[in-house]
Amino acid sequence: MVKHMEIILGVTGSIAAYKAVYLARELVRQGANVHVVMTKNATEFVTPLTFQTVTGNPVTTQMFELFSGSEIGHIALADRAHITVVAPATANILGKVANGLADDFLSTMVMATKVPVLFAPAMNTVMWSSPAVQHNVTKLRESGYHFMEPESGELACGVVGQGKMAEPSHIIEKIKIVLSQKDLIGEEVLVTAGPTLEMIDPVRYVSNHSSGKMGYALARAAIRRGAKVTLVTGPTLLDFPVGAKVIKIKSAHEMHEAVLRKSKTASVVIKAAAV
């Protein structure tokens, strides 16, 4: 899905910048050509050399850089991309773009691009939930920008809450969602996946070896194509599909009840679970 894609990865000044290295490496592994743009503050956390080594491409850090002789840097880079991903995205970059400010290479390039832009925010919980940041996020969404919501957990500051940059695998899945053709918009897809467990007593149960991989893959495919997906899943070791409404069940009876309840509004039902 990202093979042969030209992807711009914008990295801003957050401790989560180290995770952007893993994101860049995985994108390259999947066949993408990644061009990294770093803000001045980002270079305080990770060196440009690290990203250049991982991607095989020069890293842009200066506002006034030329590409291919006379090409203007931010225009040339914006023109060659299929998508721009800003990860981590600080409150600062969100505020700049939301209010039309362009005072460094990254913010200027975002203003100059016509391709989709995906932000993966990373910041303190209180900062993320502040009215100013949420106002900017709402404004950017309404302007057509895409977001990979920050995840919850323990942050670098020691606080537990929402604000962690999403895992690289989740961001890549979101990239695939953004870039996919949307021919299932308006459809509500219900997918069952995984095994069920039938208790014999408080210790023992009867189950099967279903991994859930088929159902999860079908759910991801439907989400990429624009459908609203509900996934009813038994216990698995898989990450939940990005963008799916997940209903976790254990027994066949619980799955039966969930499917009957959700199938009333579903336009497509795919039963991939092993019951």
C-alpha positions as CSV (number, residue, x, y, z in Angstrom):
1,M,0.0,0.0,0.0
2,V,2.9,2.4,0.7
3,K,5.3,0.8,-1.7
4,H,6.8,3.3,-4.1
5,M,5.1,6.1,-2.3
6,E,6.9,9.4,-1.7
7,I,6.2,10.3,2.0
8,I,7.3,13.4,3.8
9,L,7.8,12.8,7.5
10,G,7.8,16.0,9.6
11,V,9.4,15.7,13.0
12,T,8.9,18.4,15.7
13,G,10.4,19.0,19.1
14,S,9.0,16.3,21.4
15,I,10.6,13.4,23.3
16,A,8.4,11.2,21.0
17,A,10.8,12.1,18.2
18,Y,12.7,8.9,18.9
19,K,9.5,7.0,17.8
20,A,9.6,8.8,14.5
21,V,12.8,6.9,13.8
22,Y,11.0,3.6,14.1
23,L,8.2,5.0,11.9
24,A,10.6,6.0,9.2
25,R,12.4,2.7,9.3
26,E,9.1,0.7,9.0
27,L,7.9,2.9,6.1
28,V,11.2,2.3,4.3
29,R,10.9,-1.4,5.0
30,Q,7.5,-1.5,3.4
31,G,8.9,0.2,0.3
32,A,8.2,3.9,0.8
33,N,10.7,6.6,-0.1
34,V,10.8,8.8,3.0
35,H,12.0,12.4,3.1
36,V,12.4,13.8,6.6
37,V,11.9,17.4,7.6
38,M,13.0,18.4,11.1
39,T,12.3,21.5,13.1
40,K,15.2,23.1,15.0
41,N,13.7,21.8,18.3
42,A,13.4,18.3,16.9
43,T,17.2,18.2,16.4
44,E,17.7,18.6,20.1
45,F,16.1,15.1,20.6
46,V,17.3,13.1,17.5
47,T,20.1,14.0,15.1
48,P,19.5,14.5,11.4
49,L,22.2,11.9,10.8
50,T,20.0,9.2,12.4
51,F,17.1,9.8,10.0
52,Q,19.4,10.1,7.0
53,T,20.9,6.7,7.9
54,V,17.5,5.1,8.2
55,T,15.9,6.6,5.1
56,G,18.9,7.0,2.8
57,N,17.8,10.6,2.0
58,P,19.2,14.0,3.1
59,V,17.3,15.5,6.0
60,T,15.9,19.0,5.7
61,T,16.4,21.3,8.7
62,Q,16.9,24.8,7.2
63,M,14.3,27.2,6.0
64,F,16.3,28.3,3.0
65,E,17.4,25.2,1.1
66,L,17.5,24.5,-2.6
67,F,16.7,21.2,-4.3
68,S,18.1,20.2,-7.6
69,G,19.9,23.4,-8.2
70,S,17.3,26.2,-8.5
71,E,14.2,24.4,-7.1
72,I,12.8,26.1,-4.0
73,G,13.0,23.6,-1.1
74,H,9.6,23.7,0.5
75,I,7.9,23.8,-2.9
76,A,9.9,21.0,-4.5
77,L,9.5,18.7,-1.5
78,A,5.7,19.4,-1.3
79,D,5.3,18.7,-5.0
80,R,6.9,15.2,-5.0
81,A,4.9,13.7,-2.0
82,H,1.9,11.5,-1.9
83,I,1.3,12.4,1.8
84,T,2.8,14.5,4.5
85,V,2.9,13.0,8.0
86,V,3.9,15.1,11.0
87,A,4.9,12.8,13.8
88,P,5.3,13.8,16.5
89,A,3.1,16.9,16.1
90,T,3.5,19.3,19.0
91,A,0.9,21.9,20.1
92,N,3.2,24.5,18.5
93,I,3.0,23.0,15.0
94,L,-0.8,22.5,15.3
95,G,-1.2,26.1,16.3
96,K,1.0,27.4,13.5
97,V,-0.8,25.5,10.7
98,A,-4.3,26.2,12.2
99,N,-3.6,29.9,12.1
100,G,-1.7,30.1,8.8
101,L,1.7,30.8,10.3
102,A,4.8,29.6,8.3
103,D,8.1,30.6,10.0
104,D,10.2,27.4,9.4
105,F,10.6,24.9,6.7
106,L,8.0,22.4,8.0
107,S,5.2,24.8,8.6
108,T,5.9,26.5,5.2
109,M,5.9,23.2,3.4
110,V,2.6,22.1,4.9
111,M,1.1,25.4,3.7
112,A,2.5,24.7,0.2
113,T,1.3,21.1,-0.2
114,K,-1.9,19.9,-1.9
115,V,-1.5,16.3,-0.7
116,P,-3.2,14.9,2.4
117,V,-1.5,15.9,5.7
118,L,-1.7,13.6,8.7
119,F,-0.8,14.8,12.3
120,A,0.1,12.4,15.1
121,P,0.1,14.6,18.2
122,A,2.3,14.1,21.2
123,M,2.1,16.2,24.3
124,N,1.2,16.4,28.0
125,T,-2.3,15.3,28.9
126,V,-3.4,18.7,30.2
127,M,-1.9,20.4,27.1
128,W,-3.8,18.1,24.7
129,S,-7.1,18.6,26.5
130,S,-6.6,22.4,26.7
131,P,-9.3,24.5,25.0
132,A,-6.7,26.2,22.8
133,V,-5.3,23.0,21.4
134,Q,-8.7,21.4,20.9
135,H,-9.8,24.5,19.1
136,N,-6.9,24.2,16.8
137,V,-7.5,20.5,16.2
138,T,-11.2,21.1,15.4
139,K,-10.2,23.9,13.0
140,L,-7.6,21.7,11.3
141,R,-10.1,18.8,11.0
142,E,-12.7,21.1,9.4
143,S,-10.0,22.3,6.9
144,G,-9.4,18.7,5.8
145,Y,-6.4,17.7,7.8
146,H,-6.2,14.2,9.2
147,F,-5.4,13.1,12.7
148,M,-4.0,9.9,14.4
149,E,-5.3,10.4,17.9
150,P,-2.7,10.3,20.7
151,E,-2.8,7.2,22.9
152,S,-3.2,6.9,26.7
153,G,-0.5,5.7,29.1
154,E,2.4,7.0,31.1
155,L,3.9,10.0,29.6
156,A,7.6,11.2,29.8
157,C,6.6,13.7,32.4
158,G,5.3,10.9,34.7
159,V,1.6,11.7,34.2
160,V,-0.8,9.0,33.1
161,G,-3.3,10.0,30.5
162,Q,-3.9,10.7,26.8
163,G,-1.0,12.3,25.0
164,K,1.4,9.6,23.8
165,M,2.2,9.6,20.1
166,A,0.4,6.6,18.5
167,E,2.5,3.6,17.9
168,P,4.3,3.6,14.4
169,S,2.2,0.6,13.3
170,H,-1.0,2.5,14.0
171,I,0.2,5.6,12.2
172,I,1.1,3.5,9.1
173,E,-2.3,1.9,9.1
174,K,-3.8,5.4,9.3
175,I,-1.6,6.4,6.3
176,K,-3.1,3.5,4.4
177,I,-6.6,4.6,5.4
178,V,-6.0,8.1,4.2
179,L,-4.5,7.1,0.9
180,S,-7.1,4.3,0.0
181,Q,-10.0,4.7,-2.4
182,K,-13.2,5.4,-0.5
183,D,-15.8,3.3,-2.3
184,L,-17.6,2.0,0.8
185,I,-18.6,5.4,2.3
186,G,-22.0,5.1,3.9
187,E,-21.8,1.4,4.4
188,E,-21.9,-0.1,7.9
189,V,-19.9,-3.3,8.1
190,L,-20.2,-5.8,10.9
191,V,-17.3,-8.3,11.2
192,T,-16.9,-11.2,13.6
193,A,-13.4,-12.6,14.3
194,G,-11.4,-14.8,16.6
195,P,-12.4,-17.7,18.8
196,T,-15.0,-18.2,21.5
197,L,-14.4,-19.7,24.9
198,E,-17.0,-21.9,26.6
199,M,-16.4,-22.4,30.3
200,I,-16.5,-25.9,31.8
201,D,-15.9,-24.6,35.3
202,P,-14.0,-21.6,36.8
203,V,-10.7,-23.0,35.6
204,R,-11.3,-25.0,32.4
205,Y,-12.8,-24.0,29.1
206,V,-13.4,-25.3,25.5
207,S,-12.1,-23.2,22.7
208,N,-10.3,-23.3,19.3
209,H,-7.1,-22.1,17.6
210,S,-8.6,-19.2,15.6
211,S,-6.1,-16.3,15.5
212,G,-8.6,-13.7,14.3
213,K,-6.3,-12.6,11.5
214,M,-8.8,-13.0,8.7
215,G,-11.5,-11.1,10.5
216,Y,-9.2,-8.3,11.5
217,A,-7.8,-8.0,7.9
218,L,-11.3,-7.8,6.5
219,A,-12.2,-5.1,9.1
220,R,-9.0,-3.1,8.1
221,A,-9.8,-3.4,4.4
222,A,-13.4,-2.1,4.9
223,I,-12.1,0.8,7.1
224,R,-9.6,1.8,4.4
225,R,-12.3,1.9,1.8
226,G,-14.4,4.3,3.9
227,A,-16.9,2.0,5.7
228,K,-17.9,2.4,9.4
229,V,-16.8,-0.9,10.9
230,T,-17.9,-2.8,14.0
231,L,-15.7,-5.7,15.0
232,V,-17.1,-8.3,17.4
233,T,-14.0,-10.3,18.5
234,G,-13.2,-13.1,20.8
235,P,-9.8,-13.1,22.7
236,T,-6.8,-12.7,20.4
237,L,-3.3,-11.3,20.6
238,L,-3.8,-8.9,17.7
239,D,-3.9,-5.1,17.8
240,F,-7.4,-3.7,17.2
241,P,-7.9,-2.2,13.7
242,V,-7.4,1.5,13.7
243,G,-10.8,3.2,13.3
244,A,-13.0,0.2,14.2
245,K,-15.6,0.1,17.0
246,V,-14.6,-3.0,18.9
247,I,-16.9,-5.2,21.0
248,K,-15.0,-7.8,23.0
249,I,-16.7,-11.1,23.8
250,K,-15.8,-14.5,25.2
251,S,-18.6,-17.0,24.7
252,A,-20.7,-17.9,21.7
253,H,-23.8,-16.6,23.5
254,E,-22.1,-13.2,23.9
255,M,-21.2,-13.1,20.3
256,H,-24.7,-14.1,19.3
257,E,-26.2,-11.3,21.3
258,A,-23.7,-8.7,20.0
259,V,-24.3,-9.7,16.4
260,L,-28.1,-9.6,16.7
261,R,-27.9,-6.2,18.3
262,K,-25.5,-4.6,15.8
263,S,-26.8,-6.4,12.6
264,K,-30.0,-4.2,12.7
265,T,-28.1,-1.3,11.3
266,A,-25.4,-3.1,9.3
267,S,-25.5,-3.1,5.5
268,V,-22.9,-5.9,5.4
269,V,-22.2,-8.7,7.8
270,I,-19.0,-10.8,7.5
271,K,-18.8,-13.8,9.9
272,A,-15.1,-14.8,10.2
273,A,-15.1,-15.9,13.8
274,A,-14.6,-19.6,14.8
275,V,-17.5,-20.3,17.1
